[in-house]
Amino acid sequence: MKRWMSQGWKTLAAGWLVSLVGLMCLTTTAKAQNLTIEITRGSDQATPIAVVPFEFSGQGGLPQDVAQIVSDDLEHSGQFSPLSRSALVSLPSSSEDVFYDDWKRVDARYLVVGKIEPQGDQYRIQYELMDILGGKRMLGETLTSSNGNLRASAHYISDQIFEAITGIRGAFSTRIAYVSASGAGDNARYALYVADADGYNSQQILSSDDPILSPAWSPDGQKIAYVSFESGNSAIYVQNASTGERVRLTSFRGINGAPAWSPDGSKLAMSLSKDGQPEIYVMNLASRQLTRLTNNSAIETEPDWTPDGQSLIFTSDRSGAPQLYRMSASGGQAQRVTFTGNYNSDGRFSPDGKTLFMVTRDDSGYHVAKQDMDTSRVTVLTDSRWDESPSVAPNGTMIIFATQQGAQGVLGAVSSDGRASFRLPSAQGDVREPAWSPFLN
Amino acid sequence: MQIKTYAKTLAVALSLAVVAGCSSSGGTQEGDMDGTSGGMSGQGMNSGQGTSGSQMGAGEQMPSVNTIYFAFDSEEIRPEFESVLRGHAQYMMANPNANVTLQGYADERGTREYNLGLGERRAQAVERYLTVQGVSPSQIQIVSYGEERPAMQGHTEEAYAKNRRVVFSY
């Protein structure tokens, strides 16, 4: 599957060489604009876990506190509440030194220990996970890391621990894309960033005087489709996230918006108003052939694919107000799927297709909500007034979205059960339009 | 581009000759964003009495009011802006080489992509009004920015009202 997709991209890239727009505005120097996570609501059902600082046997200190990164990752998942370091009863670095009863007394359900040794210009990291109540070691692994890779190694360890305990694949090694905006009027600046899922290592991959919106990751995690107004109108671009190479895919008269990759990466759904009003189209990326799926006088936009690639969900105001509709990816009749409230838009499926996340409006504003696809039951997940642009983590446990903190646009995240939430404010300017990457490893 | 320069020169020249006697009425004192007029209230407002068609030389001057506003979730042309649109229609008919881009906008409420659709609907409503007056569709282009590039920042009703707009950009 993966090989097929990368071949597809090569064919695609070769075919589009003539229309290659180039590396306009690409900033190669990483412009740091890290986002810092602030927990806004912890889950009362989070599992207590102790993460002991990893013993370091080298000279001086390490550039990164690996155990702290692991602890933060687990806490941000909403499923764990790590003990504070002052509550740790001892500082073992190996399972052999662990007295389970000590950890039972402080109500730790799980325990993580580890040690780091320098090995040439690299590090050897050994970590272990223990089930305190079960009185047994669950996991142990040794890995090698370089200076610049310590954060990635920590996220990898978080992924392993998360999966060993919950049975769900961890998504701590994924990335997010988002748009920043600063200034107003003629001084407005927009930029597209890619950062680690915890907000670190942010890199600007595009900057512009004109609005950028709706970034969407390709299923192989290599490319990002987005809408940019740099040509004087909306146009859809596809950019390689690491090389910066990009192509302009559509620049029709009218709106060119809302790109959404099919799960196999071979097609892009979008909203185009070239024939009068916004309609849902699907473009075959190899042939660039467009198929129009909807035909009516309403606004039809924000398509998203069901995980099996067989159907699309989209926003339409054909009933008089925006609601979500579902139709076959090959066209035909659309069926309305949202009936609660008079504003439901920007639908996004969970990876298993059983839950639909969306923006819903009630008396207190615009919130992220979820609808069970079987029962149609709707649960509102967020409580601030201006929540929009939900994007689901590849393991389905968290949803990142755009919200407001005072007058500033910030990113928020909420667990899919609504119990835990956090924010990722930027040090400056507004951030919005988040897109969570697929699994990258 | 040449047209734009020419039109700007024309507007400046004519503005010197115009008696600045029009009173601006409440709620429409917008300074336009695109700077073709420097924000004076002008011909468009003045012709609100429904006599614009008979004025001598009407249509030769680029209207100075370049922004009209809309109600929440509506693309209906408000009666107080019809004179502005008629002024633009006359100008465009008198200047067949003049091309305008109608920029459609929405306030920030709701999702960005859906708001692109709302901005476009407003610009299309203005386009329909102009073509019914006799303007050639080939003189009109539409770009919807939705809630992007707000005229006024903030989460207030005042800001929302300023942002639900269509801007004439020649």
HADDOCK unambig.tbl for C-alpha pairs under 7 A between the chains (distance, minus, plus):
assign (segid A and resid 185 and name CA) (segid B and resid 149 and name CA) 6.78 0.50 0.50
assign (segid A and resid 211 and name CA) (segid B and resid 148 and name CA) 6.48 0.50 0.50
assign (segid A and resid 233 and name CA) (segid B and resid 143 and name CA) 5.86 0.50 0.50
assign (segid A and resid 254 and name CA) (segid B and resid 142 and name CA) 6.62 0.50 0.50
assign (segid A and resid 254 and name CA) (segid B and resid 143 and name CA) 6.29 0.50 0.50
assign (segid A and resid 255 and name CA) (segid B and resid 144 and name CA) 6.86 0.50 0.50
assign (segid A and resid 257 and name CA) (segid B and resid 113 and name CA) 6.76 0.50 0.50
assign (segid A and resid 258 and name CA) (segid B and resid 113 and name CA) 6.42 0.50 0.50
assign (segid A and resid 278 and name CA) (segid B and resid 117 and name CA) 6.55 0.50 0.50
assign (segid A and resid 299 and name CA) (segid B and resid 117 and name CA) 5.87 0.50 0.50
assign (segid A and resid 301 and name CA) (segid B and resid 113 and name CA) 6.79 0.50 0.50
assign (segid A and resid 301 and name CA) (segid B and resid 114 and name CA) 6.43 0.50 0.50
assign (segid A and resid 302 and name CA) (segid B and resid 113 and name CA) 6.61 0.50 0.50
assign (segid A and resid 388 and name CA) (segid B and resid 111 and name CA) 6.22 0.50 0.50
assign (segid A and resid 389 and name CA) (segid B and resid 111 and name CA) 6.99 0.50 0.50
